[in-house]
Amino acid sequence: MSALSPRIVVVGSVNADLVVRVARRPAPGETVMGDSIEILPGGKGANQALAAAVVASRYDEDLPVAMVGAVGDDPNSTIALRELAGAGVDVSAVCRLPGVSTGVASITVGRDGDNSIVVVPGANGLVDASFVRRHAHLISGAQVVVAQMEVPMDAVETAARLASGRFILNLAPVRPAPAWLFRRADPLVVNEHEAAAALSILGREQRDGSSVAGRPGQIAEADPEARCAISLVEMGVPSVVVTLGARGCLVARDGDQPVRIPALTVPVVDTTGAGDAFVGALAARLAQGDSLTDACVLATRVSAYSVQHEGTQPSYPRPGDVLPVPLSPWRPIPPS
């Protein structure tokens, strides 16, 4: 663990993942036989902290990462923290709460690599505003602060207010949030559904009750994600990254033409945690000084690596692992 003050602080969830692998995921009311079951470390916050740490270590960078969160006093707490401690993430601000269970995510993964997830918050539900304020010195001193939505909303808001550096908000899982929180994010990282939800929240805030529809005539109607991202920027979000799975991602910033970064074609084994791999890698490269677009290119490669391997945190690339290489460059989205 580095003795230096952390340059990246992640405020969020720490879970144990109960992973069941099946030939196909069951339909409602259906029972299927499973192939295997295992318990692995997870939680969106912990996943992103680990991804940031391993990406930094790939480039021999002294980029200390700290995690702010909570686990219970059950055996799952040891599993939940195993990979973080092994990667050198500072877990001194991860509290073990007596009489509480560690958060658990029940994940069913089909042989096509897709998944269904149910999260029981456990100790994560006690990470509130007062909890976060106890670690204000870590958060306010960080170059990059990352938050997601698997802890109470007042914790996320407090982290955003305490952050003096760059604040990255991953609106996942999507939940109602105050409009100012989106405007504090640089970037706001969302998938297409979360982007639409954020736009709806910001739209409702408009004085006339209507939402902005993007620059008319600037972006083709056939590119709804780009229009949505531009609308979010026009409504005050400094930058937006829309992750699109097998279609790559889209980057929009105030004053710039949005760009689309293509996905990498790789064999998919397990998509669990790929979005967190993206966010953690993005945070690491932004902390190192990359542009948002360049950071997203590297994050896309890290995410593509992760889907080729089983599990969440164990699937993230360590030093020496070879990342897939893009076959085509990112490109600006042309006006219609």
C-alpha positions as CSV (number, residue, x, y, z in Angstrom):
1,M,0.0,0.0,0.0
2,S,1.4,3.4,-1.0
3,A,2.2,5.8,1.8
4,L,1.3,8.7,-0.5
5,S,-2.1,10.4,-0.4
6,P,-4.5,8.7,-2.8
7,R,-4.9,10.4,-6.2
8,I,-8.1,8.4,-6.9
9,V,-10.8,7.9,-4.3
10,V,-13.8,5.6,-5.0
11,V,-16.9,6.0,-2.9
12,G,-19.3,3.1,-3.3
13,S,-20.3,-0.5,-2.7
14,V,-18.2,-3.5,-1.7
15,N,-19.9,-6.9,-2.3
16,A,-19.4,-10.5,-2.4
17,D,-20.6,-11.9,-5.8
18,L,-22.5,-15.2,-5.7
19,V,-22.0,-16.3,-9.3
20,V,-24.1,-19.1,-10.8
21,R,-23.2,-20.3,-14.3
22,V,-26.0,-21.9,-16.4
23,A,-26.5,-23.0,-20.0
24,R,-29.2,-20.4,-20.3
25,R,-30.8,-18.0,-17.8
26,P,-34.2,-19.2,-16.6
27,A,-37.5,-17.6,-17.8
28,P,-39.9,-16.4,-15.0
29,G,-41.2,-19.3,-13.0
30,E,-38.7,-21.7,-14.7
31,T,-36.0,-23.9,-12.9
32,V,-32.8,-24.7,-14.7
33,M,-29.8,-26.8,-13.7
34,G,-26.6,-24.8,-13.0
35,D,-23.1,-25.6,-14.2
36,S,-21.2,-24.2,-11.3
37,I,-21.3,-21.8,-8.3
38,E,-18.6,-19.6,-6.7
39,I,-18.3,-16.6,-4.4
40,L,-16.0,-13.8,-5.8
41,P,-15.3,-10.2,-4.7
42,G,-17.5,-7.5,-6.3
43,G,-19.5,-4.4,-5.9
44,K,-19.5,-1.6,-8.4
45,G,-17.4,0.6,-6.1
46,A,-14.8,-2.0,-5.4
47,N,-14.7,-3.2,-9.0
48,Q,-14.0,0.4,-10.2
49,A,-11.3,0.9,-7.5
50,L,-9.6,-2.4,-8.5
51,A,-9.8,-1.5,-12.2
52,A,-8.2,1.9,-11.6
53,A,-5.4,0.3,-9.5
54,V,-4.5,-2.5,-12.0
55,V,-4.6,-0.1,-15.0
56,A,-2.2,2.3,-13.1
57,S,0.1,-0.6,-12.3
58,R,0.2,-1.7,-16.0
59,Y,2.0,1.6,-16.7
60,D,4.3,1.6,-13.7
61,E,2.6,4.7,-12.4
62,D,2.5,5.7,-8.8
63,L,-1.2,6.4,-8.7
64,P,-2.5,5.5,-5.2
65,V,-6.2,4.4,-5.1
66,A,-8.4,4.4,-1.9
67,M,-11.8,2.9,-1.4
68,V,-14.4,4.4,0.9
69,G,-17.2,1.9,1.8
70,A,-18.3,-0.7,4.3
71,V,-18.6,-4.5,4.8
72,G,-20.1,-6.6,7.5
73,D,-18.5,-8.8,10.1
74,D,-19.3,-12.0,8.3
75,P,-17.0,-14.4,6.3
76,N,-18.0,-12.7,3.0
77,S,-16.2,-9.5,4.1
78,T,-12.8,-11.2,3.7
79,I,-13.8,-12.4,0.2
80,A,-15.1,-8.9,-0.7
81,L,-11.8,-7.2,0.2
82,R,-9.4,-9.9,-1.1
83,E,-8.6,-8.5,-4.6
84,L,-8.5,-4.8,-3.4
85,A,-5.9,-5.6,-0.8
86,G,-3.9,-7.7,-3.2
87,A,-3.8,-4.9,-5.7
88,G,-2.6,-2.3,-3.2
89,V,-5.8,-0.4,-2.9
90,D,-6.0,1.5,0.4
91,V,-8.9,-0.1,2.2
92,S,-8.4,1.7,5.5
93,A,-11.6,3.7,4.9
94,V,-13.6,0.5,4.3
95,C,-15.3,-0.1,7.7
96,R,-16.3,-3.5,9.1
97,L,-19.7,-3.0,10.7
98,P,-20.6,-5.3,13.5
99,G,-23.9,-7.2,13.3
100,V,-24.3,-6.4,9.6
101,S,-24.0,-8.6,6.6
102,T,-21.6,-7.8,3.7
103,G,-23.5,-6.8,0.5
104,V,-24.2,-9.6,-1.8
105,A,-24.9,-9.7,-5.6
106,S,-26.5,-12.8,-6.9
107,I,-25.4,-13.2,-10.5
108,T,-26.7,-15.7,-13.0
109,V,-24.4,-16.0,-16.1
110,G,-25.5,-17.9,-19.3
111,R,-23.1,-19.5,-21.7
112,D,-23.7,-16.5,-24.0
113,G,-21.9,-14.4,-21.5
114,D,-24.9,-12.3,-20.6
115,N,-26.1,-12.0,-17.0
116,S,-28.9,-11.2,-14.6
117,I,-28.1,-9.6,-11.2
118,V,-29.9,-9.1,-7.9
119,V,-28.1,-7.0,-5.3
120,V,-28.8,-7.1,-1.5
121,P,-27.0,-4.0,-0.2
122,G,-26.2,-5.2,3.4
123,A,-23.5,-2.9,4.8
124,N,-23.6,-0.7,1.7
125,G,-26.9,0.6,2.8
126,L,-25.3,2.2,5.9
127,V,-22.8,4.2,3.9
128,D,-24.6,7.5,4.3
129,A,-23.6,11.2,4.4
130,S,-22.2,11.1,7.9
131,F,-20.1,8.0,7.0
132,V,-18.7,9.7,4.0
133,R,-17.9,13.0,5.9
134,R,-15.7,11.0,8.3
135,H,-13.4,10.5,5.3
136,A,-13.6,14.0,4.0
137,H,-9.8,14.4,4.1
138,L,-9.3,11.5,1.6
139,I,-12.0,12.8,-0.7
140,S,-11.2,16.5,-0.7
141,G,-7.5,15.7,-1.3
142,A,-8.0,13.4,-4.3
143,Q,-7.3,14.3,-7.9
144,V,-10.3,12.1,-9.1
145,V,-13.3,11.0,-7.1
146,V,-15.6,8.3,-8.5
147,A,-19.1,7.4,-7.3
148,Q,-21.9,5.1,-8.4
149,M,-25.4,4.5,-7.2
150,E,-25.2,1.3,-5.0
151,V,-25.0,3.3,-1.8
152,P,-27.5,5.8,-0.4
153,M,-28.0,9.0,-2.4
154,D,-26.9,11.3,0.4
155,A,-23.5,9.6,0.4
156,V,-23.1,10.2,-3.4
157,E,-24.2,13.8,-2.9
158,T,-21.7,14.3,0.0
159,A,-18.9,12.8,-2.0
160,A,-19.6,15.2,-4.9
161,R,-19.7,18.2,-2.6
162,L,-16.4,17.2,-0.9
163,A,-14.6,16.5,-4.1
164,S,-12.2,19.3,-5.0
165,G,-10.8,17.5,-8.0
166,R,-12.5,15.8,-10.9
167,F,-15.8,14.0,-10.1
168,I,-16.9,11.0,-12.1
169,L,-20.4,9.8,-11.6
170,N,-21.5,6.4,-12.9
171,L,-25.4,6.5,-12.9
172,A,-25.7,2.8,-12.2
173,P,-28.0,1.4,-11.2
174,V,-30.1,4.2,-12.4
175,R,-32.0,6.0,-9.6
176,P,-33.6,9.4,-9.2
177,A,-31.0,12.0,-8.4
178,P,-30.9,15.8,-8.1
179,A,-30.1,17.7,-11.3
180,W,-27.1,19.5,-9.8
181,L,-25.4,16.2,-9.2
182,F,-25.3,15.5,-13.0
183,R,-23.9,19.0,-13.6
184,R,-21.1,18.2,-11.1
185,A,-20.0,15.1,-13.1
186,D,-17.1,15.4,-15.5
187,P,-17.8,13.0,-17.0
188,L,-21.3,11.5,-16.3
189,V,-20.9,7.8,-17.4
190,V,-24.2,6.2,-18.4
191,N,-25.5,3.5,-20.7
192,E,-28.3,4.5,-23.2
193,H,-31.1,3.8,-20.7
194,E,-29.4,5.7,-17.9
195,A,-28.7,8.6,-20.3
196,A,-32.4,8.8,-21.1
197,A,-33.2,8.8,-17.4
198,A,-30.7,11.6,-16.7
199,L,-32.2,13.6,-19.6
200,S,-35.7,13.2,-18.2
201,I,-34.6,14.4,-14.7
202,L,-32.8,17.5,-16.2
203,G,-35.7,18.1,-18.5
204,R,-38.2,18.2,-15.7
205,E,-36.1,20.9,-14.1
206,Q,-36.5,23.3,-17.0
207,R,-38.6,26.3,-16.0
208,D,-41.1,25.7,-18.8
209,G,-41.3,22.0,-17.9
210,S,-39.9,20.8,-21.3
211,S,-36.7,19.0,-22.1
212,V,-34.1,20.1,-24.6
213,A,-34.1,17.9,-27.7
214,G,-30.5,18.5,-28.8
215,R,-29.1,20.8,-31.6
216,P,-31.9,20.6,-34.2
217,G,-30.4,19.5,-37.6
218,Q,-27.0,19.0,-36.1
219,I,-27.2,15.2,-35.4
220,A,-29.1,12.7,-37.4
221,E,-32.4,11.5,-36.0
222,A,-31.1,8.0,-36.5
223,D,-28.4,8.6,-33.8
224,P,-30.6,8.9,-30.6
225,E,-27.6,8.3,-28.2
226,A,-25.7,11.2,-29.7
227,R,-28.7,13.5,-29.5
228,C,-29.3,12.5,-25.9
229,A,-25.6,13.1,-25.0
230,I,-25.6,16.5,-26.7
231,S,-28.8,17.4,-24.9
232,L,-27.2,16.5,-21.5
233,V,-24.2,18.7,-22.3
234,E,-26.5,21.6,-23.4
235,M,-28.3,21.2,-20.1
236,G,-25.2,21.8,-18.1
237,V,-23.4,18.5,-17.8
238,P,-19.7,19.2,-18.5
239,S,-19.1,15.9,-20.3
240,V,-20.9,12.7,-21.0
241,V,-19.7,9.2,-21.8
242,V,-22.4,6.8,-23.1
243,T,-21.4,3.2,-23.0
244,L,-23.0,1.1,-25.7
245,G,-21.8,-2.5,-25.0
246,A,-21.0,-4.2,-28.3
247,R,-21.3,-0.8,-30.1
248,G,-18.5,0.9,-28.2
249,C,-19.1,4.2,-26.5
250,L,-19.9,7.8,-27.3
251,V,-18.1,10.9,-25.9
252,A,-19.7,14.4,-25.8
253,R,-18.2,17.5,-24.3
254,D,-19.2,21.1,-24.2
255,G,-17.9,22.9,-27.3
256,D,-16.7,19.8,-29.1
257,Q,-18.2,17.6,-31.8
258,P,-19.3,14.3,-30.1
259,V,-17.1,11.3,-31.1
260,R,-17.9,7.6,-31.3
261,I,-15.3,5.0,-30.2
262,P,-16.0,1.6,-31.7
263,A,-16.1,-1.6,-29.7
264,L,-13.5,-4.3,-30.1
265,T,-14.6,-7.6,-31.5
266,V,-13.6,-10.3,-29.0
267,P,-15.1,-13.6,-27.9
268,V,-17.5,-13.0,-25.0
269,V,-17.3,-15.3,-21.9
270,D,-18.8,-13.1,-19.2
271,T,-20.0,-9.5,-19.4
272,T,-20.3,-9.0,-15.6
273,G,-18.3,-6.0,-14.4
274,A,-17.3,-4.9,-17.9
275,G,-18.8,-1.5,-17.3
276,D,-17.0,-1.1,-14.0
277,A,-13.7,-2.1,-15.7
278,F,-14.4,0.8,-18.1
279,V,-15.1,3.4,-15.4
280,G,-12.0,2.4,-13.3
281,A,-9.7,2.5,-16.3
282,L,-11.2,5.8,-17.3
283,A,-10.5,7.3,-13.9
284,A,-6.9,6.0,-13.9
285,R,-6.1,7.6,-17.3
286,L,-7.8,10.9,-16.5
287,A,-5.8,11.1,-13.3
288,Q,-2.7,10.6,-15.3
289,G,-3.6,13.5,-17.6
290,D,-5.1,11.8,-20.7
291,S,-7.8,13.6,-22.6
292,L,-11.3,12.2,-22.1
293,T,-11.4,10.7,-25.6
294,D,-8.0,9.0,-25.2
295,A,-9.0,7.7,-21.7
296,C,-12.1,6.2,-23.2
297,V,-10.1,4.4,-25.9
298,L,-8.0,2.7,-23.3
299,A,-11.1,2.0,-21.1
300,T,-12.7,0.3,-24.1
301,R,-9.7,-2.0,-24.4
302,V,-9.7,-2.9,-20.7
303,S,-13.5,-3.6,-20.9
304,A,-13.0,-5.8,-23.9
305,Y,-10.3,-7.7,-22.1
306,S,-12.6,-8.3,-19.1
307,V,-15.5,-9.8,-21.1
308,Q,-13.2,-12.6,-22.3
309,H,-12.7,-13.9,-18.8
310,E,-14.9,-15.3,-16.1
311,G,-15.8,-13.3,-13.0
312,T,-15.7,-9.6,-12.3
313,Q,-12.5,-8.5,-10.5
314,P,-10.6,-11.6,-11.5
315,S,-11.2,-10.7,-15.1
316,Y,-9.5,-7.4,-15.0
317,P,-6.1,-7.2,-16.8
318,R,-2.9,-7.3,-14.6
319,P,0.6,-6.2,-15.7
320,G,1.7,-8.5,-18.5
321,D,-1.7,-9.3,-19.8
322,V,-2.2,-8.2,-23.4
323,L,-5.1,-5.9,-24.2
324,P,-7.0,-6.2,-27.5
325,V,-6.0,-3.6,-30.0
326,P,-8.6,-1.4,-31.9
327,L,-8.9,-2.2,-35.6
328,S,-10.4,1.2,-36.4
329,P,-9.9,4.7,-34.8
330,W,-12.5,6.8,-33.1
331,R,-14.4,9.1,-35.3
332,P,-16.4,12.3,-35.0
333,I,-20.2,12.0,-35.4
334,P,-21.0,14.0,-38.6
335,P,-23.8,16.5,-38.7
336,S,-26.9,15.3,-40.5
